[in-house]
Structures are given as structure tokens and as C-alpha cells.
Amino acid sequence: MKNIIALICISIICASTSIAQQQNQQILKPVIQYSEIDFCLQLLKNIELRGNEVDALIEIRSIMIGELQKGSKENKKLEDSTTLVFTFNQAKNLLSFLQRATLTGAVADRYKRFTDAITASAQAKK
């Protein structure tokens, strides 16, 4: 009887761990204009970080910089759109970092478009 209960508990723990890992592995593909990627990178330059967040920021920035460089090599215009590829955790970290940005009213629409694109790509995956 004790073995059956232990086996059930182990099964429940493994199932919940598997679900959490799948969510973290989920890939989001927001479609964003190159100009909005550049705008986001400018915002990220001025946020305050804690030391344990540096790696996450560098990882996110490298994805966006890589996409900008790829677009530049392909002679894309700033108005052209591209698909960024983030894991669920990367997208979550990016949105968290962007919440720390200081904005003016003039750029509120751009900020909203960028964050809405990421949120919409996550909702499409559900």
C-alpha cells in the first residue's frame, strides 16, 4: 500500500514538473517591425538591473540585435516586419524589463504595439 501511494505521489510530481518545463520551452513568435525592435533596444539601454538579471538581458538583446543585423544584410527597411523567436521565459523577462523603462507620451503607442505583439503571440499558443 505504501508503495502504491509513493508511486502515485512520484507520478503527480513528475507530471507537474513536465507541464512547467513545457511552458518554459514554449516558443513565441511575435511579428514586429524592425523599427520597433530598434526602439525596444533603446528602451532597454536605460533600465535599472539587478546583478542576477544581466544574463537574461544580454540574451534578449542578442536575439533582437541578431534579427536587426539579419534584416540589415537583407536590405530590409525599418517599416518591414520580421518574426522574433523567444522562449516563454525570454518573452516574460523582456516584458518585465520593459515595464521598468521610462517613457514619454510620444512613444506610448510604439511601446504598446511592441508589448501587444508579444502578448498576442503568447495568447495564440494557448
Buried (B, 14 or more C-beta within 10 A) or exposed (E): EEEEEEEEEEEEEEEEEEEEEEEEEBEBBBEBBBBBBBBBBEBBEEBEEEEEBEEBBEBBBEBBEEBBEEBEEEEBEEEEBBEBBBBBBBBBBBBEBBEEBEEEEEEEEBBEEBBEBBBEBBEEEE
